[in-house]
């Protein structure tokens, strides 16, 4: 099997808990190049060598109410303390197994943290101390359960919306956990919903986007994308801004629809023309598309990253670059974690690459055994934060790509961290939420 196929088989097996990062641990003594690989699959633009990167100042975000933060998935440069430590940790249900997996990040809103476990159970915690407020199992009672993967969570106006692997979209009272409505949408979901303007948007694994009334659960409209027989575990959530919904499909389609009617405004395909192996035929857009200042920025696993005009659908630029995470936009820069375990920073204007830094790809680099799956990055107070399936979290400079520090983690993590009100939250595969502040 190819290296990429091994990465897909092991995707979403990252670790966490005992993180993060004190000042002494960030600023390690000695030379910092030995842990980074020098092999490159993409290269920086020579004309940008030595160019200074100027990021906007970090700014606070009170909540993280849905996948990717806000409905447009543009979180920019978030603020946290320069030196942080573990604040609390709490159990939120059933951990991951070979059959059931955790694919959704927690969300934070209204002073509460909500997390979805591997058995479709939702738990609400007090954000300041981790005390449990309520928990509710959402899996139907069935005699045989060969395993399922649930979608994720979103918060809107006092309600928590849940997508499940059983084909249900469910609205819960955020304060009590009481079920308000449940709508069967005829297809399992493995990505989190997006909520905006009184509507819930959810994508099924057979590439149907369903728009529901957030108050009643009534189906307002649907859109069917191209079906795909194989895809990668998890999926991107729709991005919404103004009157436009951007749907990312596992076929590599990126479709813009009118929020009110569901009519197609434009579509594009992030499918690479050149495909070097069987794995590269998986054009799945697994990371969230980002809407930022009139542009849609998205990347597919199949090897295309593009910046597209939101109003017209015209491509502004594209790159032969594949990834499974969400592009991170901050100011005039875009940070991306590629399929080849590289972090790159691109110009938002024209897609040119400022720098590329390789991350370790194997726990045993000599024998190329035990592939490391990285997740992230997020950008918080002048550091990019990524986590690896080998049980480490790294802080990397967004200005140069140099390693600022690394911490060993006691458990696997399958989803990126989130940040709200200065606190970084990790959901570990053993179904514990760990908060650092």
C-alpha positions as CSV (number, residue, x, y, z in Angstrom):
1,X,0.0,0.0,0.0
2,X,1.1,3.5,-0.7
3,X,2.1,5.9,2.1
4,X,-1.0,8.1,1.3
5,X,-3.3,5.1,1.7
6,X,-1.8,4.3,5.0
7,X,-2.5,7.9,6.1
8,X,-6.1,7.6,5.1
9,X,-6.5,4.3,7.1
10,X,-5.0,6.0,10.1
11,X,-6.7,9.4,9.7
12,X,-8.3,11.0,12.7
13,X,-6.1,9.2,15.3
14,X,-4.5,12.1,16.9
15,X,-3.7,12.6,20.6
16,X,-4.3,15.0,23.5
17,X,-4.8,15.9,27.1
18,X,-1.7,17.1,28.9
19,X,-1.1,20.1,26.7
20,X,-0.1,23.2,26.6
21,X,2.5,25.3,26.5
22,X,4.3,27.2,29.1
23,X,6.8,30.0,28.3
24,X,9.7,27.8,29.3
25,X,8.5,25.0,27.1
26,X,7.9,27.2,24.1
27,X,11.3,28.8,24.0
28,X,13.5,25.7,24.0
29,X,17.3,26.2,24.0
30,X,19.5,25.0,21.2
31,X,19.2,24.6,17.4
32,X,15.7,24.0,16.2
33,X,16.1,22.3,12.8
34,X,16.8,18.6,13.6
35,X,13.1,17.7,14.2
36,X,11.9,19.1,10.9
37,X,12.2,17.3,7.6
38,X,14.0,19.0,4.7
39,X,12.1,17.0,2.1
40,X,9.6,19.2,0.2
41,X,6.8,18.3,-2.2
42,X,5.9,22.0,-2.7
43,X,8.3,24.9,-2.7
44,X,8.3,28.5,-1.7
45,X,8.3,31.2,-4.3
46,X,11.9,32.5,-4.7
47,X,10.7,36.1,-5.1
48,X,9.1,35.9,-1.7
49,X,12.3,34.6,0.1
50,X,12.9,36.7,3.2
51,X,9.6,38.6,2.8
52,X,8.2,39.8,6.1
53,X,4.8,38.4,7.2
54,X,2.6,41.0,9.0
55,X,-0.4,39.5,10.7
56,X,-3.2,41.4,12.3
57,X,-3.1,41.7,16.0
58,X,-4.7,38.9,18.0
59,X,-8.3,39.6,18.9
60,X,-10.7,37.8,21.3
61,X,-13.5,35.6,20.2
62,X,-16.1,34.9,22.9
63,X,-17.6,31.8,21.4
64,X,-16.9,29.0,19.0
65,X,-20.5,28.1,18.2
66,X,-20.1,25.7,15.3
67,X,-17.6,23.7,13.2
68,X,-14.9,26.1,12.0
69,X,-15.9,28.7,14.6
70,X,-18.4,31.0,12.8
71,X,-20.7,30.2,9.9
72,X,-18.2,31.6,7.4
73,X,-15.3,29.6,9.0
74,X,-13.0,32.7,9.1
75,X,-11.5,33.0,12.6
76,X,-8.4,35.0,11.6
77,X,-5.9,35.6,14.5
78,X,-7.4,34.6,17.9
79,X,-6.2,35.7,21.3
80,X,-5.0,33.7,24.2
81,X,-2.5,34.2,27.0
82,X,1.2,34.0,26.2
83,X,1.7,31.4,28.8
84,X,-1.2,28.9,29.5
85,X,-1.7,25.7,31.4
86,X,-4.3,23.1,32.0
87,X,-7.4,24.6,33.6
88,X,-9.7,21.5,33.8
89,X,-10.6,18.2,32.2
90,X,-13.9,16.4,32.1
91,X,-15.3,13.2,30.8
92,X,-18.0,13.5,28.1
93,X,-19.1,9.9,27.4
94,X,-18.0,7.0,25.2
95,X,-14.5,7.1,23.7
96,X,-13.5,6.1,20.2
97,X,-13.1,2.4,19.1
98,X,-12.5,0.6,15.9
99,X,-16.2,0.8,15.1
100,X,-17.2,4.2,16.4
101,X,-15.1,7.3,16.0
102,X,-15.0,10.9,17.1
103,X,-15.0,13.3,14.1
104,X,-16.5,16.5,15.5
105,X,-14.8,19.3,17.5
106,X,-16.5,20.6,20.6
107,X,-18.4,23.9,20.4
108,X,-18.6,26.8,22.9
109,X,-21.4,29.2,23.4
110,X,-23.3,30.9,26.2
111,X,-20.7,30.0,28.8
112,X,-21.1,26.3,28.0
113,X,-19.0,23.6,26.2
114,X,-20.8,21.0,24.2
115,X,-19.2,17.8,22.9
116,X,-20.4,14.8,20.9
117,X,-19.0,11.4,21.9
118,X,-18.4,8.3,19.8
119,X,-21.8,6.8,20.6
120,X,-23.8,9.9,19.5
121,X,-24.2,11.2,23.1
122,X,-24.1,15.0,23.7
123,X,-22.7,16.4,27.0
124,X,-22.8,20.0,28.2
125,X,-20.2,21.4,30.5
126,X,-19.7,24.6,32.4
127,X,-17.0,26.5,30.4
128,X,-15.3,28.0,33.4
129,X,-14.7,24.8,35.5
130,X,-15.8,21.8,33.4
131,X,-18.7,20.8,35.7
132,X,-21.3,18.6,33.9
133,X,-24.6,20.3,33.2
134,X,-26.4,17.5,31.3
135,X,-25.9,14.7,28.9
136,X,-28.2,13.0,26.5
137,X,-27.8,9.9,24.3
138,X,-29.2,10.3,20.8
139,X,-28.5,6.9,19.2
140,X,-31.7,4.9,18.5
141,X,-32.3,1.6,20.2
142,X,-31.4,-1.1,17.7
143,X,-30.5,-4.8,18.3
144,X,-27.4,-4.8,16.2
145,X,-25.0,-1.9,15.9
146,X,-22.0,-2.6,13.7
147,X,-20.6,0.9,14.4
148,X,-21.5,4.3,13.3
149,X,-19.9,7.7,12.8
150,X,-21.9,10.8,13.8
151,X,-21.7,14.2,12.3
152,X,-21.3,17.1,14.7
153,X,-22.8,20.1,16.6
154,X,-23.8,23.7,16.1
155,X,-25.3,26.3,18.5
156,X,-27.9,28.9,17.6
157,X,-30.2,31.0,19.8
158,X,-30.3,28.7,22.8
159,X,-30.4,25.5,20.8
160,X,-27.8,22.8,20.0
161,X,-28.3,21.2,16.6
162,X,-26.9,17.7,16.1
163,X,-26.3,15.7,12.9
164,X,-26.0,11.9,13.4
165,X,-24.8,8.8,11.5
166,X,-28.4,7.5,11.7
167,X,-29.8,10.2,9.4
168,X,-31.3,12.4,12.0
169,X,-30.9,16.1,12.5
170,X,-31.9,16.9,16.1
171,X,-32.5,20.2,18.0
172,X,-31.9,20.3,21.8
173,X,-32.5,22.9,24.4
174,X,-29.0,24.1,25.2
175,X,-29.7,24.7,28.9
176,X,-31.5,21.4,29.7
177,X,-30.7,19.0,26.9
178,X,-34.4,18.5,26.2
179,X,-35.2,17.3,22.6
180,X,-37.2,20.0,20.7
181,X,-37.5,18.3,17.3
182,X,-35.9,15.5,15.3
183,X,-36.0,15.3,11.5
184,X,-35.0,12.2,9.5
185,X,-33.2,13.4,6.3
186,X,-32.7,9.9,4.7
187,X,-29.0,9.7,4.9
188,X,-26.2,9.4,7.5
189,X,-24.1,12.5,8.1
190,X,-20.4,12.6,9.0
191,X,-20.0,16.4,9.1
192,X,-21.3,19.0,11.5
193,X,-24.2,21.2,10.6
194,X,-24.0,24.9,9.9
195,X,-26.6,27.3,11.3
196,X,-27.3,30.8,10.0
197,X,-30.4,33.1,9.4
198,X,-32.8,30.6,11.0
199,X,-31.7,27.7,8.9
200,X,-29.8,24.5,9.6
201,X,-27.6,23.2,6.7
202,X,-26.5,19.6,6.8
203,X,-24.7,17.4,4.2
204,X,-25.3,13.6,4.0
205,X,-22.7,11.1,2.9
206,X,-24.4,10.7,-0.4
207,X,-23.8,14.4,-1.1
208,X,-27.2,15.9,-0.5
209,X,-27.4,19.3,1.2
210,X,-30.5,19.7,3.3
211,X,-31.8,23.1,4.5
212,X,-34.1,22.9,7.6
213,X,-36.1,25.5,9.5
214,X,-34.2,25.9,12.8
215,X,-37.5,26.5,14.7
216,X,-39.5,23.5,13.5
217,X,-37.2,21.1,11.6
218,X,-39.2,21.5,8.4
219,X,-37.2,20.7,5.3
220,X,-37.1,23.9,3.2
221,X,-35.1,22.7,0.2
222,X,-32.4,20.2,-0.8
223,X,-29.6,20.1,-3.3
224,X,-28.1,16.9,-4.7
225,X,-24.4,16.8,-5.7
226,X,-22.6,14.2,-7.6
227,X,-22.5,10.8,-5.8
228,X,-19.2,9.4,-4.7
229,X,-18.7,5.7,-3.9
230,X,-15.6,6.2,-1.7
231,X,-14.7,9.0,0.5
232,X,-12.6,9.9,3.6
233,X,-13.9,9.7,7.1
234,X,-15.5,13.0,8.1
235,X,-16.4,15.9,5.9
236,X,-16.6,19.6,5.5
237,X,-19.4,21.7,6.8
238,X,-21.2,24.2,4.6
239,X,-20.0,27.8,4.8
240,X,-22.6,30.6,4.9
241,X,-22.3,34.4,4.5
242,X,-25.1,36.8,3.6
243,X,-27.4,35.1,1.2
244,X,-24.9,32.5,-0.1
245,X,-24.3,28.9,1.1
246,X,-21.2,27.1,0.0
247,X,-21.5,23.3,-0.1
248,X,-18.4,21.1,-0.1
249,X,-18.9,17.6,-1.4
250,X,-16.9,14.4,-1.3
251,X,-16.9,14.4,-5.1
252,X,-14.7,17.5,-5.1
253,X,-17.6,19.7,-6.1
254,X,-17.9,23.2,-4.5
255,X,-21.4,24.6,-5.1
256,X,-22.7,28.0,-4.2
257,X,-26.5,28.2,-3.5
258,X,-29.0,30.8,-2.7
259,X,-29.8,30.7,1.1
260,X,-33.5,31.3,0.6
261,X,-34.4,29.1,-2.4
262,X,-31.5,26.6,-2.8
263,X,-31.0,27.7,-6.4
264,X,-27.5,27.1,-7.8
265,X,-25.5,30.3,-8.2
266,X,-22.3,28.7,-9.5
267,X,-20.2,25.6,-9.1
268,X,-16.6,24.5,-9.4
269,X,-14.7,21.3,-9.1
270,X,-11.5,20.9,-7.0
271,X,-10.5,17.7,-8.8
272,X,-6.9,17.4,-10.0
273,X,-6.3,16.8,-13.6
274,X,-3.1,14.8,-12.9
275,X,-3.7,11.8,-10.6
276,X,-0.6,9.8,-9.7
277,X,-2.2,7.0,-7.8
278,X,-5.6,5.5,-6.7
279,X,-5.6,7.6,-3.5
280,X,-5.4,10.8,-5.4
281,X,-8.7,10.0,-7.1
282,X,-10.4,10.8,-3.7
283,X,-11.3,14.4,-4.4
284,X,-13.1,14.8,-1.1
285,X,-13.3,18.3,0.3
286,X,-13.0,17.2,3.9
287,X,-12.0,20.6,5.4
288,X,-14.4,23.4,5.7
289,X,-14.5,26.0,2.9
290,X,-13.8,29.5,4.2
291,X,-15.6,32.7,3.1
292,X,-13.4,35.7,3.7
293,X,-14.0,39.2,2.4
294,X,-15.8,38.2,-0.8
295,X,-13.7,35.1,-1.5
296,X,-14.2,31.4,-1.1
297,X,-11.0,29.5,-0.1
298,X,-11.1,25.7,-0.2
299,X,-8.8,22.7,-0.7
300,X,-9.5,19.1,-1.7
301,X,-7.7,15.9,-0.8
302,X,-7.3,15.3,-4.6
303,X,-4.8,18.1,-4.9
304,X,-6.4,21.4,-5.8
305,X,-6.6,24.5,-3.6
306,X,-8.4,27.5,-5.0
307,X,-9.5,31.1,-4.2
308,X,-12.9,31.8,-5.9
309,X,-14.9,35.0,-6.2
310,X,-18.0,34.6,-4.0
311,X,-20.3,36.6,-6.2
312,X,-19.4,35.2,-9.6
313,X,-17.7,31.9,-9.0
314,X,-14.7,32.9,-11.1
315,X,-11.4,31.4,-9.9
316,X,-8.9,34.1,-8.7
317,X,-6.1,31.6,-8.4
318,X,-5.4,27.9,-7.8
319,X,-2.6,25.7,-6.7
320,X,-1.7,22.0,-7.1
321,X,-1.9,21.4,-3.4
322,X,-4.0,18.8,-1.4
323,X,-5.1,18.8,2.1
324,X,-7.8,17.4,4.5
325,X,-8.1,20.3,6.9
326,X,-9.6,23.7,6.8
327,X,-7.5,26.5,5.4
328,X,-6.7,29.1,8.0
329,X,-7.1,32.7,6.8
330,X,-5.5,35.6,8.7
331,X,-5.0,39.0,7.2
332,X,-3.4,38.6,3.8
333,X,-2.2,35.1,4.5
334,X,-3.5,31.5,4.3
335,X,-2.0,28.7,6.4
336,X,-2.6,25.1,5.3
337,X,-1.6,21.6,6.4
338,X,-1.0,19.5,3.3
339,X,-1.5,15.8,2.7
340,X,2.3,15.4,2.8
341,X,2.6,16.7,6.4
342,X,3.8,20.2,5.4
343,X,2.6,23.5,6.7
344,X,2.6,26.2,4.1
345,X,1.7,29.9,4.1
346,X,0.2,31.3,1.0
347,X,-0.6,34.8,-0.2
348,X,-4.3,35.4,0.0
349,X,-3.9,37.7,-3.0
350,X,-2.4,35.4,-5.6
351,X,-1.6,32.0,-3.9
352,X,2.1,32.3,-4.0
353,X,3.9,30.4,-1.2
354,X,6.0,32.3,1.4
355,X,7.5,29.3,3.2
356,X,7.0,25.6,3.6
357,X,8.0,23.5,6.6
358,X,7.9,19.7,6.8
359,X,6.6,17.9,9.8
360,X,7.7,14.4,10.8
361,X,5.8,11.8,8.7
362,X,6.7,8.7,10.6
363,X,7.4,7.8,14.2
364,X,10.3,5.7,12.9
365,X,11.7,7.8,10.0
366,X,14.4,5.3,9.2
367,X,12.1,2.4,8.6
368,X,9.2,4.6,7.6
369,X,6.9,2.9,10.0
370,X,3.9,4.3,12.1
371,X,2.7,7.2,10.0
372,X,1.9,10.4,11.9
373,X,-1.4,12.1,11.1
374,X,-1.4,15.8,11.9
375,X,-4.4,18.0,12.5
376,X,-4.9,21.8,12.5
377,X,-3.5,24.4,12.4
378,X,-5.3,27.0,14.4
379,X,-3.7,30.5,14.9
380,X,-3.6,31.8,18.4
381,X,-1.5,34.7,19.7
382,X,1.4,34.4,17.3
383,X,1.6,30.6,17.2
384,X,0.2,27.9,14.9
385,X,-0.9,24.9,16.9
386,X,-1.0,21.4,15.4
387,X,-1.3,18.0,17.0
388,X,0.0,14.7,15.9
389,X,-1.2,11.1,16.2
390,X,2.2,10.2,17.8
391,X,1.1,12.0,20.9
392,X,2.7,15.4,20.6
393,X,1.4,19.0,20.1
394,X,3.6,21.5,18.4
395,X,3.7,25.3,18.4
396,X,5.1,26.8,15.2
397,X,5.9,30.3,14.3
398,X,3.4,31.7,11.7
399,X,6.2,34.1,10.6
400,X,9.0,31.8,9.8
401,X,7.8,28.2,10.3
402,X,10.3,27.6,13.1
403,X,9.4,25.2,15.9
404,X,8.6,27.2,19.1
405,X,7.9,24.2,21.3
406,X,6.5,20.7,21.6
407,X,4.7,18.8,24.3
408,X,4.0,15.1,24.8
409,X,0.3,14.3,25.0
410,X,-1.2,11.4,27.0
411,X,-4.0,10.4,24.6
412,X,-5.0,10.4,20.9
413,X,-6.9,13.3,19.3
414,X,-8.8,12.9,16.1
415,X,-10.0,16.5,15.7
416,X,-8.3,19.9,15.8
417,X,-8.4,22.1,18.9
418,X,-10.7,25.1,19.2
419,X,-10.4,28.4,21.1
420,X,-13.1,30.5,22.8
421,X,-12.7,33.3,25.3
422,X,-9.0,32.8,25.5
423,X,-9.3,29.1,26.4
424,X,-8.1,26.3,24.1
425,X,-10.2,23.1,24.2
426,X,-9.2,19.6,23.1
427,X,-11.5,16.6,22.7
428,X,-9.5,13.4,23.1
429,X,-10.4,10.0,21.7
430,X,-11.1,8.7,25.2
431,X,-14.0,11.3,25.3
432,X,-12.4,13.7,27.6
433,X,-12.4,17.5,27.1
434,X,-9.3,19.3,28.3
435,X,-9.2,23.0,28.7
436,X,-6.1,25.2,28.7
437,X,-6.1,28.9,29.7
